[in-house]
């Protein structure tokens, strides 16, 4: 059973109090102090977030824009125009790739005393993945990356 820990730190005089405050169980009634957390370990590290984001966007870019996946996108478009659209949309694929990462155990959303069902965790991870892919794609496009 996981416990939700503080994601923000308050200033403390004593360094030991800072450590105690960081690890104290969160007892508030809303998620005002942080939303993306790993189970029982506080907020995800910057290294985990960067790795997750880069792996997510890399996989999405392979499907939506690479030459290797061009036959897959053409076949999807031949089967259904909507499927072809989804296979070429970074935001759409970001949702599904993040949902797959969540099912593989690479979730950004905490399991808080089983308050969230596995389905809700997968959907929330998918939404985070979709936003990550969309924002990364927009930034790279604005910076002039031509192969997007």
C-alpha positions in Angstrom: 0.0 0.0 0.0 1.6 3.3 -1.1 1.4 6.6 0.7 1.3 10.0 -1.0 4.3 12.1 0.1 4.9 15.8 -0.1 6.1 17.0 -3.5 7.0 20.5 -2.3 9.3 21.4 0.5 8.8 24.1 3.1 11.8 26.1 4.5 13.0 24.6 7.7 15.8 25.8 10.0 17.2 22.4 10.8 18.3 20.2 7.8 16.9 17.1 9.7 13.5 18.9 9.9 13.6 19.5 6.1 14.2 15.7 5.6 11.4 14.9 8.0 9.0 17.4 6.3 9.8 15.9 2.9 9.0 12.4 4.0 6.0 13.2 6.1 2.8 11.6 4.8 0.5 13.9 3.0 -2.7 14.3 4.8 -4.5 17.1 3.0 -7.9 16.9 1.3 -6.8 17.8 -2.2 -3.8 17.4 -4.4 -2.6 20.9 -3.9 1.0 20.1 -3.2 1.8 17.9 -6.2 0.1 15.6 -8.7 2.7 13.6 -10.6 4.3 11.2 -8.1 5.8 7.8 -8.0 4.3 5.2 -5.6 5.8 5.7 -2.1 8.8 7.5 -3.3 7.8 11.2 -3.5 7.9 13.1 -6.7 9.6 11.5 -9.7 13.2 12.6 -10.1 14.2 14.9 -12.9 16.2 12.1 -14.5 13.1 9.8 -14.6 10.9 12.6 -16.0 13.5 13.4 -18.7 14.0 9.8 -19.6 10.3 9.1 -19.7 9.7 12.2 -21.9 12.5 11.4 -24.3 11.6 7.7 -24.6 7.9 8.7 -25.1 8.6 11.3 -27.8 11.2 9.1 -29.5 8.7 6.3 -29.9 6.0 8.7 -31.1 8.3 10.3 -33.6 9.2 6.9 -35.0 5.6 6.1 -35.6 4.4 9.5 -36.7 7.2 10.8 -38.8 9.9 8.4 -39.7 10.5 6.8 -43.0 10.6 3.3 -41.4 7.0 3.7 -40.3 5.8 5.2 -43.6 4.4 1.8 -44.8 2.5 1.5 -41.5 0.9 4.9 -41.9 0.0 4.3 -45.6 -1.6 1.0 -44.7 -3.5 2.6 -41.8 -4.7 5.3 -44.1 -5.8 2.7 -46.6 -7.8 0.8 -43.9 -9.4 3.9 -42.5 -8.7 7.6 -43.0 -9.2 8.1 -39.2 -6.6 5.4 -38.4 -4.2 7.1 -40.9 -4.8 10.4 -39.1 -4.1 8.9 -35.7 -0.9 7.2 -36.9 0.4 10.6 -38.1 -0.7 12.7 -35.1 2.0 13.1 -32.3 -0.6 14.1 -29.7 -2.8 11.1 -30.4 0.1 8.6 -30.5 1.5 10.2 -27.3 -1.6 9.2 -25.5 -1.4 5.5 -26.6 2.4 5.2 -26.1 2.2 6.7 -22.6 -0.7 4.4 -21.8 1.4 1.4 -23.0 4.3 2.7 -20.8 1.9 2.9 -17.9 0.8 -0.7 -18.4 4.5 -1.7 -18.5 4.9 -0.2 -15.0 6.4 3.2 -16.1 3.7 5.3 -14.6 3.8 8.9 -13.5 0.6 8.6 -11.4 0.8 7.4 -7.9 -1.3 4.5 -6.5 -2.7 6.1 -3.4 -4.3 3.4 -1.3 -6.0 2.0 -4.4 -8.0 5.2 -4.7 -7.3 5.3 -8.4 -8.3 2.3 -10.5 -5.7 0.9 -12.9 -7.9 2.2 -15.8 -7.8 5.8 -14.4 -4.0 5.6 -13.9 -3.5 4.5 -17.5 -5.8 7.3 -18.8 -4.0 10.0 -16.6 -0.6 8.7 -17.9 -2.0 8.8 -21.4 -3.1 12.5 -21.0 0.3 13.4 -19.6 2.0 11.7 -22.5 -0.3 13.4 -25.0 0.5 16.8 -23.5 4.3 16.0 -23.4 4.3 15.0 -27.1 2.3 17.9 -28.2 4.3 20.5 -26.4 7.6 18.9 -27.5 6.4 18.8 -31.1 5.3 22.4 -31.1 8.6 23.6 -29.5 10.7 21.6 -32.1 8.6 22.9 -35.0 8.9 26.5 -33.8 12.7 26.0 -33.6 12.7 25.0 -37.2 13.1 21.3 -37.1 12.2 20.3 -40.6 11.8 16.5 -40.3 8.8 16.9 -38.1 
